[in-house]
Amino acid sequence: MTLQEQLQADMIAAMKAKDTERVRVLRNAIAALKNTKIEKGETFSEVDAEATLKTQVKQLKDANKDFAAGGRDDLVAQNDADVAVLETYLPEQMSDEDLGNIVADTLRDIGATSPQDMGKAMGAVMEKVNGKADGTRVKDAVMKYLQ
């Protein structure tokens, strides 16, 4: 079952259970997937579907920073709940320890030793984590190692 089919089936189940919040989140996710599918056309794949959901999660997390700064704790809580729903459809994230090991090994292999090597280091690490770690987490781990 594709990610889009899974979202559709779960939305129907949430409708039957009268879980309006979950239905709202899943509808938004399905709409975003449809937009990506239109944009990509024939080349649309499961990788694109996962990337679309990751983008939605990132947007919600970024919005939380603004909401928190504005004192809108109600919207922060709603976005956190939305993120929790969407993350159930994404691959499991690797642990900080595993990420640290990959960063250390990769940077040792490519010879990155200073913050000036950040771009080269990020590219190499992101290729190895292959979507199992958020870019922000990778950036923080690489910066920690390079300092």
Residue pairs with C-beta under 8 A, 6 or more apart in sequence:
1 9
2 46
2 49
3 33
3 46
3 49
3 50
3 53
3 89
4 30
4 33
4 37
4 49
6 89
7 26
7 29
7 30
7 33
7 89
8 30
10 22
10 26
11 22
11 23
11 26
11 27
11 30
14 22
14 23
14 26
15 23
21 81
21 85
22 85
25 81
25 82
25 85
25 86
26 85
28 56
29 52
29 53
29 56
29 86
29 89
32 52
32 53
32 55
32 56
33 49
33 52
33 53
36 44
36 48
36 49
36 51
36 52
37 44
37 48
40 48
50 90
50 91
50 131
53 86
53 89
53 90
54 90
54 131
54 134
56 86
57 83
57 86
57 87
57 90
58 134
60 79
60 82
60 83
60 86
61 79
61 83
63 75
63 79
64 75
64 76
64 79
64 80
67 73
67 75
67 76
67 79
68 76
91 131
91 132
92 132
93 132
93 133
93 134
93 137
94 102
94 129
94 132
94 133
96 137
96 141
99 129
99 133
99 137
99 138
99 141
100 141
100 145
102 125
102 128
102 129
103 121
103 125
103 138
103 141
103 142
103 145
104 145
106 121
106 124
106 125
106 128
107 113
107 117
107 121
107 124
107 125
107 142
107 145
107 146
109 124
110 117
110 120
110 121
110 124
111 117
112 120
112 121
112 124
112 146
113 146
114 146
115 143
115 146
115 147
117 146
118 142
118 143
118 146
121 142
121 146
122 138
122 139
122 142
125 138
125 141
125 142
126 135
126 138
129 138
